[in-house]
Amino acid sequence: MAVTSVHPDFVFNEMTGVRAAYRGRGIAIAMKTLGLAFARERAATTVRTFHHPANTGVIAMNRKLGFVDATF
């Protein structure tokens, strides 16, 4: 499952989830990449996402895709 939503000032890549039996096959990064393509189509200048602080695999994937930590 992947969810991406459009907001006035940003696109939010809200969730990317892959069932445990299918993890490690590149499915999550493919879905997240499609979400980023959607953001480009919308001419978004900011894309946000989030992750659980203990989910090191997702943190690494987000950083690989260019996401950086931010504080609000």
A tleap script that builds the chain and sets N, CA, C and O, in Angstrom:
source leaprc.protein.ff14SB
mol = sequence {
  NMET ALA VAL THR SER VAL HIE PRO ASP PHE
  VAL PHE ASN GLU MET THR GLY VAL ARG ALA
  ALA TYR ARG GLY ARG GLY ILE ALA ILE ALA
  MET LYS THR LEU GLY LEU ALA PHE ALA ARG
  GLU ARG ALA ALA THR THR VAL ARG THR PHE
  HIE HIE PRO ALA ASN THR GLY VAL ILE ALA
  MET ASN ARG LYS LEU GLY PHE VAL ASP ALA
  THR CPHE
}
set mol.1.N position { 0.842 -1.162 0.000 }
set mol.1.CA position { 0.000 0.000 0.000 }
set mol.1.C position { 0.891 1.230 0.000 }
set mol.1.O position { 1.910 1.271 0.689 }
set mol.2.N position { 0.507 2.213 -0.764 }
set mol.2.CA position { 1.208 3.493 -0.770 }
set mol.2.C position { 0.169 4.605 -0.852 }
set mol.2.O position { -0.798 4.518 -1.608 }
set mol.3.N position { 0.387 5.643 -0.065 }
set mol.3.CA position { -0.536 6.774 -0.044 }
set mol.3.C position { 0.266 8.055 -0.226 }
set mol.3.O position { 1.241 8.292 0.486 }
set mol.4.N position { -0.144 8.868 -1.172 }
set mol.4.CA position { 0.461 10.175 -1.405 }
set mol.4.C position { -0.668 11.180 -1.546 }
set mol.4.O position { -1.616 10.951 -2.297 }
set mol.5.N position { -0.570 12.296 -0.826 }
set mol.5.CA position { -1.642 13.287 -0.878 }
set mol.5.C position { -1.081 14.665 -1.194 }
set mol.5.O position { 0.076 14.968 -0.904 }
set mol.6.N position { -1.931 15.493 -1.796 }
set mol.6.CA position { -1.543 16.848 -2.193 }
set mol.6.C position { -2.099 17.839 -1.179 }
set mol.6.O position { -3.277 17.791 -0.827 }
set mol.7.N position { -1.248 18.724 -0.723 }
set mol.7.CA position { -1.612 19.785 0.214 }
set mol.7.C position { -1.209 21.119 -0.410 }
set mol.7.O position { -0.446 21.133 -1.376 }
set mol.8.N position { -1.701 22.236 0.115 }
set mol.8.CA position { -1.415 23.520 -0.526 }
set mol.8.C position { 0.077 23.815 -0.729 }
set mol.8.O position { 0.455 24.364 -1.764 }
set mol.9.N position { 0.929 23.459 0.243 }
set mol.9.CA position { 2.345 23.824 0.154 }
set mol.9.C position { 3.293 22.645 -0.059 }
set mol.9.O position { 4.504 22.839 -0.163 }
set mol.10.N position { 2.761 21.444 -0.125 }
set mol.10.CA position { 3.634 20.279 -0.257 }
set mol.10.C position { 2.831 19.055 -0.679 }
set mol.10.O position { 1.602 19.045 -0.618 }
set mol.11.N position { 3.554 18.028 -1.106 }
set mol.11.CA position { 2.971 16.713 -1.348 }
set mol.11.C position { 3.470 15.820 -0.215 }
set mol.11.O position { 4.648 15.859 0.141 }
set mol.12.N position { 2.586 15.032 0.339 }
set mol.12.CA position { 2.908 14.200 1.489 }
set mol.12.C position { 2.905 12.735 1.080 }
set mol.12.O position { 1.858 12.176 0.754 }
set mol.13.N position { 4.072 12.120 1.099 }
set mol.13.CA position { 4.200 10.694 0.859 }
set mol.13.C position { 3.934 10.032 2.206 }
set mol.13.O position { 4.853 9.772 2.983 }
set mol.14.N position { 2.655 9.767 2.464 }
set mol.14.CA position { 2.197 9.421 3.800 }
set mol.14.C position { 2.573 8.033 4.271 }
set mol.14.O position { 2.975 7.850 5.420 }
set mol.15.N position { 2.448 7.079 3.411 }
set mol.15.CA position { 2.644 5.706 3.856 }
set mol.15.C position { 3.108 4.839 2.704 }
set mol.15.O position { 2.637 4.966 1.574 }
set mol.16.N position { 4.033 3.966 3.011 }
set mol.16.CA position { 4.455 2.937 2.074 }
set mol.16.C position { 4.596 1.669 2.893 }
set mol.16.O position { 5.462 1.581 3.764 }
set mol.17.N position { 3.768 0.707 2.624 }
set mol.17.CA position { 3.810 -0.524 3.405 }
set mol.17.C position { 3.786 -1.752 2.520 }
set mol.17.O position { 3.020 -1.830 1.560 }
set mol.18.N position { 4.634 -2.708 2.856 }
set mol.18.CA position { 4.718 -3.964 2.116 }
set mol.18.C position { 4.545 -5.102 3.122 }
set mol.18.O position { 5.176 -5.097 4.179 }
set mol.19.N position { 3.719 -6.047 2.808 }
set mol.19.CA position { 3.525 -7.200 3.691 }
set mol.19.C position { 4.857 -7.899 3.929 }
set mol.19.O position { 5.702 -7.989 3.038 }
set mol.20.N position { 5.020 -8.387 5.145 }
set mol.20.CA position { 6.290 -8.967 5.571 }
set mol.20.C position { 6.829 -10.021 4.597 }
set mol.20.O position { 8.031 -10.062 4.336 }
set mol.21.N position { 5.969 -10.855 4.073 }
set mol.21.CA position { 6.420 -11.929 3.182 }
set mol.21.C position { 7.017 -11.418 1.872 }
set mol.21.O position { 7.705 -12.161 1.172 }
set mol.22.N position { 6.756 -10.157 1.540 }
set mol.22.CA position { 7.211 -9.602 0.263 }
set mol.22.C position { 8.295 -8.541 0.420 }
set mol.22.O position { 8.727 -7.948 -0.569 }
set mol.23.N position { 8.731 -8.299 1.632 }
set mol.23.CA position { 9.768 -7.289 1.867 }
set mol.23.C position { 11.112 -7.759 1.335 }
set mol.23.O position { 11.360 -8.955 1.180 }
set mol.24.N position { 11.974 -6.783 1.058 }
set mol.24.CA position { 13.316 -7.100 0.579 }
set mol.24.C position { 13.394 -7.349 -0.913 }
set mol.24.O position { 14.416 -7.824 -1.409 }
set mol.25.N position { 12.336 -7.037 -1.629 }
set mol.25.CA position { 12.300 -7.253 -3.084 }
set mol.25.C position { 12.295 -5.947 -3.877 }
set mol.25.O position { 12.162 -5.964 -5.101 }
set mol.26.N position { 12.439 -4.820 -3.185 }
set mol.26.CA position { 12.444 -3.531 -3.869 }
set mol.26.C position { 11.063 -2.948 -4.121 }
set mol.26.O position { 10.930 -1.944 -4.821 }
set mol.27.N position { 10.038 -3.568 -3.558 }
set mol.27.CA position { 8.666 -3.101 -3.793 }
set mol.27.C position { 8.434 -1.736 -3.157 }
set mol.27.O position { 7.836 -0.859 -3.780 }
set mol.28.N position { 8.899 -1.546 -1.926 }
set mol.28.CA position { 8.679 -0.273 -1.229 }
set mol.28.C position { 9.349 0.886 -1.964 }
set mol.28.O position { 8.747 1.946 -2.135 }
set mol.29.N position { 10.578 0.687 -2.392 }
set mol.29.CA position { 11.265 1.776 -3.087 }
set mol.29.C position { 10.598 2.070 -4.431 }
set mol.29.O position { 10.565 3.220 -4.868 }
set mol.30.N position { 10.071 1.043 -5.082 }
set mol.30.CA position { 9.348 1.268 -6.342 }
set mol.30.C position { 8.088 2.092 -6.096 }
set mol.30.O position { 7.794 3.024 -6.844 }
set mol.31.N position { 7.348 1.746 -5.048 }
set mol.31.CA position { 6.120 2.498 -4.746 }
set mol.31.C position { 6.439 3.933 -4.328 }
set mol.31.O position { 5.751 4.869 -4.734 }
set mol.32.N position { 7.481 4.102 -3.517 }
set mol.32.CA position { 7.847 5.445 -3.068 }
set mol.32.C position { 8.326 6.280 -4.261 }
set mol.32.O position { 8.049 7.478 -4.333 }
set mol.33.N position { 9.038 5.653 -5.188 }
set mol.33.CA position { 9.493 6.342 -6.396 }
set mol.33.C position { 8.294 6.788 -7.246 }
set mol.33.O position { 8.315 7.878 -7.818 }
set mol.34.N position { 7.266 5.964 -7.328 }
set mol.34.CA position { 6.049 6.373 -8.049 }
set mol.34.C position { 5.383 7.557 -7.362 }
set mol.34.O position { 4.856 8.447 -8.030 }
set mol.35.N position { 5.401 7.574 -6.037 }
set mol.35.CA position { 4.869 8.721 -5.302 }
set mol.35.C position { 5.644 9.992 -5.609 }
set mol.35.O position { 5.058 11.068 -5.732 }
set mol.36.N position { 6.958 9.870 -5.732 }
set mol.36.CA position { 7.780 11.031 -6.079 }
set mol.36.C position { 7.524 11.482 -7.515 }
set mol.36.O position { 7.556 12.678 -7.803 }
set mol.37.N position { 7.273 10.541 -8.408 }
set mol.37.CA position { 6.923 10.900 -9.789 }
set mol.37.C position { 5.603 11.665 -9.809 }
set mol.37.O position { 5.457 12.636 -10.551 }
set mol.38.N position { 4.651 11.232 -9.000 }
set mol.38.CA position { 3.381 11.943 -8.876 }
set mol.38.C position { 3.628 13.366 -8.388 }
set mol.38.O position { 3.019 14.310 -8.892 }
set mol.39.N position { 4.516 13.526 -7.411 }
set mol.39.CA position { 4.844 14.865 -6.903 }
set mol.39.C position { 5.441 15.736 -8.001 }
set mol.39.O position { 5.118 16.920 -8.095 }
set mol.40.N position { 6.312 15.160 -8.835 }
set mol.40.CA position { 6.888 15.920 -9.955 }
set mol.40.C position { 5.809 16.341 -10.934 }
set mol.40.O position { 5.824 17.467 -11.431 }
set mol.41.N position { 4.871 15.442 -11.216 }
set mol.41.CA position { 3.764 15.779 -12.122 }
set mol.41.C position { 2.940 16.938 -11.582 }
set mol.41.O position { 2.393 17.727 -12.353 }
set mol.42.N position { 2.851 17.042 -10.276 }
set mol.42.CA position { 2.103 18.124 -9.633 }
set mol.42.C position { 2.957 19.373 -9.467 }
set mol.42.O position { 2.487 20.370 -8.918 }
set mol.43.N position { 4.203 19.337 -9.931 }
set mol.43.CA position { 5.158 20.445 -9.820 }
set mol.43.C position { 5.392 20.837 -8.363 }
set mol.43.O position { 5.582 22.011 -8.048 }
set mol.44.N position { 5.376 19.848 -7.488 }
set mol.44.CA position { 5.608 20.099 -6.066 }
set mol.44.C position { 7.057 20.505 -5.835 }
set mol.44.O position { 7.978 19.924 -6.409 }
set mol.45.N position { 7.243 21.495 -5.001 }
set mol.45.CA position { 8.601 21.904 -4.633 }
set mol.45.C position { 9.041 21.268 -3.324 }
set mol.45.O position { 10.229 21.255 -3.001 }
set mol.46.N position { 8.084 20.743 -2.571 }
set mol.46.CA position { 8.388 20.094 -1.295 }
set mol.46.C position { 7.614 18.780 -1.203 }
set mol.46.O position { 6.411 18.729 -1.455 }
set mol.47.N position { 8.331 17.727 -0.839 }
set mol.47.CA position { 7.702 16.428 -0.588 }
set mol.47.C position { 8.098 16.027 0.826 }
set mol.47.O position { 9.275 16.054 1.186 }
set mol.48.N position { 7.111 15.658 1.614 }
set mol.48.CA position { 7.366 15.241 2.988 }
set mol.48.C position { 6.985 13.780 3.165 }
set mol.48.O position { 6.127 13.248 2.461 }
set mol.49.N position { 7.640 13.156 4.114 }
set mol.49.CA position { 7.319 11.795 4.501 }
set mol.49.C position { 7.612 11.648 5.974 }
set mol.49.O position { 8.098 12.589 6.602 }
set mol.50.N position { 7.332 10.503 6.535 }
set mol.50.CA position { 7.689 10.249 7.922 }
set mol.50.C position { 7.967 8.762 8.098 }
set mol.50.O position { 7.642 7.949 7.233 }
set mol.51.N position { 8.563 8.427 9.212 }
set mol.51.CA position { 8.873 7.034 9.502 }
set mol.51.C position { 8.968 6.859 11.015 }
set mol.51.O position { 9.161 7.819 11.761 }
set mol.52.N position { 8.829 5.634 11.434 }
set mol.52.CA position { 9.044 5.334 12.846 }
set mol.52.C position { 10.542 5.443 13.110 }
set mol.52.O position { 11.339 4.961 12.305 }
set mol.53.N position { 10.942 6.065 14.215 }
set mol.53.CA position { 12.378 6.266 14.466 }
set mol.53.C position { 13.194 4.985 14.610 }
set mol.53.O position { 14.420 5.026 14.509 }
set mol.54.N position { 12.547 3.862 14.841 }
set mol.54.CA position { 13.277 2.600 14.967 }
set mol.54.C position { 13.309 1.798 13.667 }
set mol.54.O position { 13.927 0.735 13.617 }
set mol.55.N position { 12.654 2.289 12.619 }
set mol.55.CA position { 12.582 1.552 11.354 }
set mol.55.C position { 13.779 1.921 10.479 }
set mol.55.O position { 13.666 2.729 9.558 }
set mol.56.N position { 14.910 1.323 10.780 }
set mol.56.CA position { 16.148 1.690 10.097 }
set mol.56.C position { 16.117 1.419 8.594 }
set mol.56.O position { 16.754 2.139 7.825 }
set mol.57.N position { 15.388 0.398 8.172 }
set mol.57.CA position { 15.289 0.110 6.739 }
set mol.57.C position { 14.591 1.229 5.984 }
set mol.57.O position { 15.041 1.635 4.912 }
set mol.58.N position { 13.507 1.724 6.530 }
set mol.58.CA position { 12.772 2.816 5.885 }
set mol.58.C position { 13.565 4.119 5.961 }
set mol.58.O position { 13.567 4.903 5.011 }
set mol.59.N position { 14.229 4.348 7.074 }
set mol.59.CA position { 15.064 5.550 7.193 }
set mol.59.C position { 16.135 5.537 6.107 }
set mol.59.O position { 16.362 6.552 5.447 }
set mol.60.N position { 16.792 4.398 5.918 }
set mol.60.CA position { 17.827 4.289 4.881 }
set mol.60.C position { 17.228 4.510 3.496 }
set mol.60.O position { 17.828 5.191 2.664 }
set mol.61.N position { 16.040 3.936 3.239 }
set mol.61.CA position { 15.389 4.116 1.941 }
set mol.61.C position { 15.052 5.591 1.718 }
set mol.61.O position { 15.309 6.131 0.642 }
set mol.62.N position { 14.482 6.236 2.722 }
set mol.62.CA position { 14.128 7.651 2.577 }
set mol.62.C position { 15.359 8.497 2.287 }
set mol.62.O position { 15.321 9.383 1.433 }
set mol.63.N position { 16.437 8.228 2.986 }
set mol.63.CA position { 17.672 8.998 2.749 }
set mol.63.C position { 18.227 8.711 1.355 }
set mol.63.O position { 18.733 9.617 0.693 }
set mol.64.N position { 18.138 7.472 0.909 }
set mol.64.CA position { 18.597 7.123 -0.445 }
set mol.64.C position { 17.819 7.918 -1.493 }
set mol.64.O position { 18.363 8.292 -2.532 }
set mol.65.N position { 16.536 8.173 -1.206 }
set mol.65.CA position { 15.695 8.921 -2.130 }
set mol.65.C position { 15.839 10.435 -1.983 }
set mol.65.O position { 15.196 11.192 -2.710 }
set mol.66.N position { 16.680 10.879 -1.047 }
set mol.66.CA position { 16.955 12.302 -0.914 }
set mol.66.C position { 16.218 13.009 0.216 }
set mol.66.O position { 16.381 14.217 0.389 }
set mol.67.N position { 15.420 12.295 0.980 }
set mol.67.CA position { 14.755 12.912 2.113 }
set mol.67.C position { 15.775 13.229 3.201 }
set mol.67.O position { 16.727 12.477 3.409 }
set mol.68.N position { 15.572 14.334 3.882 }
set mol.68.CA position { 16.427 14.726 4.990 }
set mol.68.C position { 15.568 14.941 6.230 }
set mol.68.O position { 14.389 15.279 6.131 }
set mol.69.N position { 16.169 14.741 7.390 }
set mol.69.CA position { 15.436 14.951 8.632 }
set mol.69.C position { 15.131 16.429 8.816 }
set mol.69.O position { 15.937 17.297 8.482 }
set mol.70.N position { 13.963 16.689 9.349 }
set mol.70.CA position { 13.548 18.067 9.619 }
set mol.70.C position { 12.845 18.101 10.959 }
set mol.70.O position { 12.277 17.102 11.400 }
set mol.71.N position { 12.884 19.231 11.591 }
set mol.71.CA position { 12.153 19.419 12.835 }
set mol.71.C position { 11.087 20.480 12.597 }
set mol.71.O position { 11.281 21.413 11.818 }
set mol.72.N position { 9.987 20.325 13.264 }
set mol.72.CA position { 8.880 21.262 13.095 }
set mol.72.C position { 8.535 21.881 14.420 }
set mol.72.O position { 7.624 22.705 14.499 }
savepdb mol mol.pdb
quit
